């Protein structure tokens, strides 16, 4: 019934004179890499209707929105063993969102968003396990209250309390992860203080919400330390130091008292643009405790791109990423970088076989416009483990693909080629992607039964 209601609302949206791609508050997620300045606290908040004549305004100050997303996925050899269950998977994902936004004044906004997410046609994937990234039968996805200082205030201050999404920086460490069917939300509070000239300081105290597919999403214990953790932080963004760019600094704390986790992350990020050139870099170090052990880890990202004055305005990019691994599991120090709550999907291969943990990654890519407003992206990724013999190979969800090999095993895990095409037909967003992974010396020397994998998906999105 919920799916049918979503289809009805989506059809109504398509019949209206809405700009292509319009979606409801809280329903949009990154389809491409986040741009400079994406970290500004409050930037993820949807602007209120600009005029009382907005057809979505069902009552004065009360607007409605919806989104329907369907995605079919086919995965082949994802376990690298044709004798293991789940090695080959094919299924359809559906997600319906219905939202209400209430704005009684310029200083107060409230929002409630319901979500129904389902997986169809795949028996090997659990629809009942908590937490779950595939299924979430009708539940409250977001519910928050915003209070802002009057526009005449010398220092702009905004407070958000409730169930919400966190979007900071390039989303390498904190992201709503809209790619997965259930997405990611936090319960808590945050405050954003504007200091003028593009300067903002945000502070937040939150806890990730585990998805209980057939119950109410609350904070019951799960089998995942990440979902049982609190996440607190301070994030500063300065958009005045670099013309057309931003400089950021942050402190983050992931805490799980039962497991004796208290991981502190201190980092900085730079995003700069000079004519056709774009550069970005991020460096973060971690300290504290992980499972009762001293925790010492780090990550680094360096990237650049050049946009050519050619048909299709192709953008050629390259990047280097490194997340530390644990080179000695018996020394009492945990050295694997804690990737926190990231958007790994667009950074380390669309097949989601890797996270920024015990990883050394090099990427080359090209993005170009196609006729009719479509676009294409082709990317090549190479993956190697920092500590192949003593630490694990981690996938995008921080799960262990392989626990480790012999001390002399090759670091080269393999390479991946991804092709993604996006287009819009009438009011419907279309996206298709193909990924091919070819294993390297690591898979061969550890006698994996299979050394290659394939991924294909087709996605449609419509909403208002």
C-alpha positions in Angstrom: 0.0 0.0 0.0 2.9 2.4 0.9 4.5 1.6 -2.5 1.3 2.3 -4.3 0.9 5.6 -2.5 4.4 6.6 -3.4 3.7 5.8 -7.1 0.5 7.8 -7.0 2.3 10.8 -5.5 5.2 10.5 -7.9 2.8 10.4 -10.9 1.1 13.5 -9.6 4.6 15.2 -9.3 5.4 14.4 -12.9 2.2 16.0 -14.0 3.1 19.3 -12.5 5.4 22.0 -13.9 8.3 21.1 -11.6 11.9 21.6 -12.6 13.6 18.3 -13.5 15.1 16.7 -10.4 13.1 18.4 -7.8 12.8 16.3 -4.7 11.5 16.6 -1.1 13.3 17.7 1.9 15.7 15.1 3.2 15.2 12.8 0.2 18.2 13.9 -1.9 21.6 12.1 -1.7 24.9 12.7 -3.5 24.9 11.2 -7.0 28.3 12.5 -7.6 31.2 13.6 -5.5 30.4 16.5 -3.1 31.5 19.9 -4.2 33.6 22.4 -2.2 31.7 23.9 0.7 29.4 20.9 1.2 30.4 20.9 4.8 28.6 24.1 5.7 26.5 23.2 8.8 22.8 23.5 7.8 23.6 23.3 4.1 21.7 20.0 3.9 18.5 21.7 5.2 15.8 22.2 2.5 14.8 25.8 1.8 11.2 26.6 2.7 8.7 27.3 -0.1 9.6 30.7 -1.7 6.0 31.8 -2.3 2.6 30.9 -0.8 1.5 29.7 -4.3 3.8 26.7 -4.1 1.5 23.8 -5.0 3.1 21.6 -2.4 1.9 23.9 0.4 -1.2 22.1 1.5 -1.8 24.5 4.4 -0.2 27.8 5.3 3.4 27.0 6.3 2.9 23.2 5.8 4.4 21.5 2.7 4.4 17.9 1.5 7.0 16.0 -0.4 7.7 12.5 -1.6 10.3 10.4 -3.4 10.2 7.0 -5.1 13.4 5.2 -6.0 13.8 1.8 -7.6 17.1 0.1 -8.3 17.9 -3.3 -9.7 21.3 -4.8 -8.9 23.2 -7.8 -10.2 26.3 -9.0 -8.4 28.5 -11.8 -9.7 31.4 -13.5 -7.8 31.2 -11.1 -4.9 32.4 -13.8 -2.5 35.1 -14.9 -4.9 34.0 -18.5 -4.3 31.2 -20.1 -6.3 30.6 -22.6 -3.5 29.6 -19.9 -1.0 26.0 -18.7 -0.5 25.5 -15.1 -1.8 28.4 -15.3 -4.3 25.8 -14.4 -7.1 22.9 -12.1 -6.2 20.2 -10.3 -8.1 17.4 -8.2 -6.6 15.2 -5.1 -6.8 15.4 -2.4 -4.2 12.4 0.0 -3.6 12.4 3.1 -1.4 9.4 5.4 -0.8 9.6 8.6 1.3 6.8 10.8 2.4 7.6 14.1 4.2 6.0 17.0 5.8 7.7 20.3 6.5 6.1 22.9 8.9 7.4 26.5 9.0 5.3 28.6 11.3 7.9 31.4 11.3 11.2 32.5 9.8 13.0 31.2 12.9 11.2 27.8 13.4 11.0 24.8 11.1 9.8 21.2 11.8 10.1 18.2 9.6 8.9 14.6 9.7 9.8 12.1 7.0 8.5 8.5 6.7 10.4 5.8 4.8 9.5 2.4 3.5 12.4 0.4 2.1 12.2 -3.1 0.7 14.2 -5.7 -1.1 12.5 -8.0 -3.6 13.7 -11.3 -5.2 16.7 -12.2 -3.1 16.5 -14.9 -0.5 20.1 -14.9 0.6 19.9 -11.4 2.1 18.2 -11.0 5.5 15.2 -8.7 5.6 14.9 -9.0 9.4 18.5 -8.6 10.7 19.2 -5.5 12.7 20.9 -3.3 11.6 19.9 -3.5 8.0 20.8 -1.5 4.8 18.3 -3.2 2.6 14.9 -3.2 4.4 13.0 -0.9 6.7 9.3 -1.4 6.7 7.4 1.9 7.2 9.2 3.9 9.9 10.3 7.4 10.9 13.3 8.3 8.9 13.7 11.9 10.0 12.0 14.0 12.6 13.6 17.2 13.8 13.0 20.8 14.9 15.1 23.7 13.7 15.4 27.0 15.6 17.3 29.9 14.2 18.3 33.3 15.5 16.5 36.3 13.9 18.1 37.6 10.7 19.0 40.8 12.5 21.2 38.9 14.9 24.9 39.9 14.7 26.0 36.2 14.9 23.7 33.7 13.1 23.0 30.7 15.2 20.9 27.6 14.3 20.0 24.6 16.4 18.6 21.3 15.2 17.3 18.7 17.6 15.9 15.2 16.7 16.5 12.5 14.1 18.6 14.0 11.3 21.3 13.5 8.6 24.9 14.7 9.1 26.8 16.0 6.1 30.3 17.3 6.6 33.2 18.0 4.3 33.8 15.6 1.4 31.8 12.9 3.3 34.8 10.6 3.5 34.2 10.3 7.3 30.6 11.5 7.9 27.8 11.0 5.3 24.0 10.2 5.1 25.0 7.4 2.7 22.0 7.8 0.4 23.3 5.1 -1.9 22.1 2.3 0.5 18.4 1.6 0.6 17.8 2.6 4.2 20.3 5.5 4.3 21.9 6.8 7.5 20.4 9.0 10.2 21.4 10.1 13.7 19.5 11.0 16.8 20.8 14.0 18.7 21.4 17.8 18.6 23.7 20.2 16.7 24.4 23.9 16.8 25.8 25.9 13.9 27.3 29.4 14.4 28.0 31.6 11.5 31.0 34.0 11.8 30.6 35.8 8.5 32.6 35.7 5.3 31.8 32.0 4.8 33.0 31.0 8.2 30.9 28.5 10.2 31.5 26.5 13.4 29.3 23.4 14.1 29.1 21.2 17.1 27.0 18.0 17.4 26.3 15.2 19.9 24.5 12.2 18.3 24.1 8.5 18.0 23.6 6.5 14.9 20.1 4.9 14.5 20.2 1.2 13.7 17.5 0.1 11.3 15.2 -2.6 12.7 13.3 -3.8 9.5 10.2 -5.1 11.3 10.2 -2.9 14.4 10.6 0.7 15.4 14.1 2.1 14.8 15.6 2.7 18.2 18.9 2.2 20.0 18.8 -1.4 21.0 22.1 -3.2 21.0 23.2 -4.7 17.7 26.1 -6.9 16.5 27.9 -3.8 15.1 30.2 -1.6 17.2 29.6 1.3 14.7 25.8 1.1 15.2 26.2 0.9 19.0 28.4 4.0 19.1 27.9 7.6 19.9 29.4 10.2 17.5 30.3 13.7 18.7 32.2 16.4 17.0 33.2 20.0 16.2 33.6 21.0 12.6 34.9 24.4 11.3 34.6 25.7 7.7 36.3 28.8 6.4 35.3 29.8 2.9 37.2 33.1 2.9 40.8 31.9 3.0 40.8 30.5 -0.5 38.9 32.1 -3.4 36.3 29.7 -4.6 37.4 27.1 -2.1 37.3 26.1 1.6 39.6 25.2 4.4 38.1 22.9 7.1 39.2 21.6 10.5 37.5 19.1 12.7 37.6 16.9 15.8 35.4 13.8 16.0 34.8 11.2 18.8 33.3 7.8 18.2 32.6 6.2 21.6 31.3 2.7 22.5 31.7 2.3 26.2 30.8 -1.4 26.3 33.7 -2.3 24.0 36.1 0.3 25.4 36.1 2.3 22.2 37.0 6.0 22.3 38.4 7.0 18.9 39.4 10.6 18.5 39.9 11.9 15.0 41.5 15.3 14.3 41.8 16.4 10.7 41.9 19.2 8.2 40.7 19.5 4.6 41.4 21.9 1.7 39.3 22.4 -1.4 40.6 24.9 -4.0 39.7 25.8 -7.6 41.8 27.9 -10.0 40.2 28.3 -13.4 40.0 24.8 -15.0 42.0 23.2 -12.2 40.6 21.8 -9.0 42.5 20.4 -6.0 41.5 18.9 -2.7 43.3 17.2 0.1 42.5 15.8 3.5 44.7 14.6 6.4 43.5 13.0 9.6 45.1 11.3 12.6 43.4 9.2 15.2 44.2 8.4 18.8 42.4 7.0 21.9 41.3 3.4 22.4 39.8 0.7 20.3 38.6 -2.5 22.0 40.7 -1.6 25.1 43.9 -1.2 23.0 45.7 2.0 22.3 44.6 3.3 19.0 47.0 5.1 16.6 45.9 5.5 13.0 45.9 8.0 10.1 44.4 8.7 6.6 45.5 10.9 3.7 43.8 12.0 0.5 45.2 14.0 -2.3 43.3 14.7 -5.5 43.1 17.0 -8.5 41.2 17.5 -11.7 41.4 19.5 -15.0 38.4 20.5 -17.1 39.2 20.7 -20.8 37.7 23.1 -23.3 36.5 20.2 -25.5 33.1 19.0 -26.6 31.4 17.6 -23.5 33.7 19.5 -21.2 35.6 16.4 -20.0 37.1 16.6 -16.6 40.2 14.5 -16.0 40.9 13.5 -12.4 43.4 11.6 -10.3 43.5 10.8 -6.6 45.6 9.0 -4.0 44.1 7.6 -0.8 45.6 5.9 2.1 44.1 4.5 5.3 46.6 2.9 7.8 46.6 -0.8 8.7 47.8 -2.7 11.7 51.2 -4.1 11.0 51.6 -5.9 14.3 48.4 -7.2 16.0 50.4 -8.3 19.1 52.0 -5.0 20.0 49.0 -3.7 22.0 48.3 -0.9 19.6 45.4 -0.9 17.1 46.6 0.7 13.9 43.7 0.2 11.5 42.1 3.5 10.5 38.6 3.8 11.8 36.6 4.9 8.7 33.6 6.1 10.9 30.4 6.7 8.8 31.6 7.5 5.3 30.4 7.7 1.7 32.8 5.1 0.4 30.7 4.2 -2.6 31.9 7.1 -4.8 35.5 7.1 -3.7 36.8 3.5 -3.6 34.9 1.8 -6.3 31.2 1.5 -7.0 31.3 -2.2 -6.3 31.8 -1.4 -2.6 34.6 -3.9 -2.1 36.9 -1.5 -0.2 36.9 1.0 2.7 39.6 3.4 3.8 41.0 0.9 6.2 44.4 -0.8 5.6 44.1 0.5 2.1 46.4 2.2 -0.5 44.3 3.4 -3.5 45.1 5.2 -6.7 42.3 6.5 -9.0 42.2 7.9 -12.5 38.8 9.2 -13.9 37.1 11.2 -16.6 33.7 12.8 -16.4 31.9 14.2 -19.5 28.6 15.6 -20.6 26.5 13.7 -23.2 23.8 15.1 -25.6 20.4 15.6 -24.0 21.7 16.6 -20.6 23.1 13.2 -19.8 26.6 12.5 -18.4 29.1 9.7 -18.2 31.9 8.9 -15.7 34.6 6.3 -16.3 37.0 5.5 -13.5 40.0 3.2 -12.9 40.9 2.1 -9.4 43.9 0.2 -8.1 43.8 -1.3 -4.6 46.6 -2.6 -2.4 46.7 -3.4 1.3 49.1 -1.5 3.6 49.6 -4.5 5.9 48.5 -7.5 3.8 49.9 -10.2 6.0 48.8 -8.9 9.4 45.6 -7.0 8.8 42.3 -7.6 6.9 40.8 -6.6 3.6 37.7 -4.5 4.5 34.7 -3.7 2.4 32.7 -0.5 2.2 30.6 -1.5 5.2 33.8 -2.2 7.3 33.1 -5.9 7.0 36.0 -8.3 6.6 36.3 -9.8 3.1 39.5 -11.7 4.1 41.0 -11.8 7.6 44.6 -11.7 6.4 47.3 -13.8 4.7 50.8 -15.1 5.2 53.4 -12.5 6.1 54.9 -12.7 2.6 51.6 -12.3 0.7 51.4 -9.7 -2.1 49.8 -6.4 -1.2 48.2 -6.0 -4.7 44.5 -6.9 -4.3 43.4 -5.9 -7.7 41.9 -3.2 -9.9 38.4 -2.0 -10.8 36.9 -0.2 -13.8 33.6 1.6 -13.3 31.3 3.2 -15.9 28.3 5.3 -14.8 25.8 7.0 -17.0 23.1 9.5 -15.7 20.2 11.0 -17.6 16.8 12.5 -17.2 13.8 11.5 -19.2 10.8 13.8 -18.6 10.7 14.0 -14.8 12.4 10.7 -14.1 16.1 10.5 -13.1 17.8 7.5 -14.7 21.2 6.0 -13.7 23.0 2.9 -14.9 26.4 1.6 -13.8 28.7 -1.3 -14.5 31.8 -2.4 -12.5 34.4 -5.0 -13.2 37.0 -6.1 -10.6 40.1 -8.1 -11.5 42.1 -9.6 -8.7 45.8 -9.3 -8.3 48.6 -11.2 -6.6 46.8 -11.2 -3.2 43.9 -13.3 -4.5 46.1 -15.6 -6.5 48.6 -16.3 -3.7 45.8 -16.9 -1.2 44.1 -19.4 -3.6 40.7 -17.6 -3.9 38.5 -19.8 -6.1 37.6 -16.8 -8.3 39.6 -13.7 -9.1 37.1 -11.4 -10.8 33.7 -10.0 -10.1 31.0 -8.0 -12.0 28.4 -5.5 -10.8 25.5 -3.9 -12.8 22.7 -1.7 -11.6 19.9 0.4 -13.1 18.1 3.0 -11.0 15.2 5.3 -11.4 14.2 8.2 -9.1 11.1 10.5 -9.2 9.9 12.8 -6.5 8.7 16.3 -5.6 
